Amino acid sequence: MHIGASFCIYPATAALLKSCLPLILLTLLLAWRANAVADWIRAAWILRKLDRPPGNVVYSGVRRLLTGKRLRVMQAVNESVVGGSGVFYYNLLWGHMVVVSEPRIVAELLHNTSLAKPTQPVMVHFRQLMSPHGRADFLSAEGDSEDWLWRTVRRGVAPAFAPRSLRAAYPKVAQVGARLTEILQSRPQHEAIDMCNVCMCETIDALGLAGFNKAFNSIEAITLGKQADLLHVIFTANEEVARGLYNPAYKLLQMLPGPRSAGQLCIRRFHTIMQDLLQELKARGPPADDDDSLAAHLLRIRDPGTGQLLSDEWLLPQISVMFWAGFDTTGNTMAWTLYCISQHPEVQKKIADELGEHGLLAVPDQPLPRSPDYADLDKLTYLTCVIKEAMRVHTVRCQSQKSTLNVVTASCDTLQLSTTTGHLVSLQVCQ
C-alpha cells in the first residue's frame, strides 16, 4: 500500500523532457521579460529616427565602462556633441541613451511634471560604497518603499543651506581658505600646481570643518606633493564600484578567495572614515538648539514611521553621500573659474579693482588688507558675475538623468517622454 500520490516517468519521456528543458526554461524566461523586451524594441524603433553621434563614442564609452572609468564616459559624449545636432541617440551596453543639447528641448524636459523627480538608477549600485550595510542614501532612494527617505533627508538638511546657517559657517570656510593661501604662497613661484586637486582638497576641508566640525587637513597634502588621503580613497573606491557595475566578470572575480584589490580596500577605508566621523558626532551629544551645521540637522532627522531619530545604520549613508557627492563639483567649478580668470587679464584687473575698493586686496595705500567677511559677498557683484559666467561656459554638472518607460515620439525637433521608470535618458547641456 502506498500513501500519497505516485507516478512513473518512462525513459523515453525522461529523455524528451531532458532535451526540451533548456527550451522550456528559455521560453519561461522570455515570457517573464516579454514586456520589458517589447518596450526595449519599441523604444529602439522610435529612437532610430534620431541622429547617431559623430565619432566613436559607443566604442569609447563601452571601453571606459568595462575598465571602470565610468566617471569619464560623459567626456566622450561631450566630445561627440560639439558640432553635432541638438539630439542624438546611441546604445551603451544594453541601455538606450538620448543626449539632448538643444536648450529649448532641455527646458521642456526639465519642466515636464511626469519627470519631476530625478531618478538615478546607477546610484543604487553605489550603496555598497556609502555603507557596509548597503542601506540607501537619499540620492539612491527609489520606489515607494524608500520615497520617505528622499523626502525626509532633503527636508531635514535644507535649513543647513539657508542664509543664516551659511553665515554661521562662513568663518570656518574662510579659515580653510586662509590656510590654503599660506600653503600656496610658500610654494616656489614657478612651480606647476594641479589646481583641480587643490580646489577639491579645499572643498573637502571646508565641508568637513563647516559642516561637521571635523578637520580632515586634506590641503596639507599639497605641501607633500601628493593627493590627499580622503580624496584618493573616494576616487579609487568609485572606480572599483564602476568596474563591478559594468563588468560582471570583474564582479565574479572579486568573489574568489585571495587578497583584496586596492579598490576594495579603499571602499573599506571609506567606511571606516565615515563610521569614525559618525561615532565622533554621537560622542559630542545632542546638538545645541542654535547649532545650524549640516551635522546637527542630520542628527535631528527622525524616521517618519516611528518618530525616532534615524538609527546609525540609516544615518551613516546620509553622511557618506555628503562627502562622496559634495566635493568634486564644487572643486572643479572653482578650478575652472580660476582658469578662466587667468586667461583674461582685463577680467583680473576688474576683480582686483573691486577687491581693492572694499579693502580686500593689498595695495600701496593699504599693504595689509582686511579679511573678507560674509557681508562682503553681496558687495562683490563683478566677481559674482565672473563666477556665474565661468559656470555657464564650463558647466561641471551638465547632465541630468531621467528614466522613461515609453518614448512617444522622437525627432530633432521634439522628444516626448512619459512615466518615470525604465530606459535611461541623458539630458546634457553643452556649450
Order of alpha helices (4+ residues) and beta strands (2+ residues): alpha-alpha-alpha-alpha-beta-beta-alpha-alpha-alpha-alpha-alpha-alpha-alpha-alpha-alpha-alpha-alpha-alpha-alpha-beta-beta
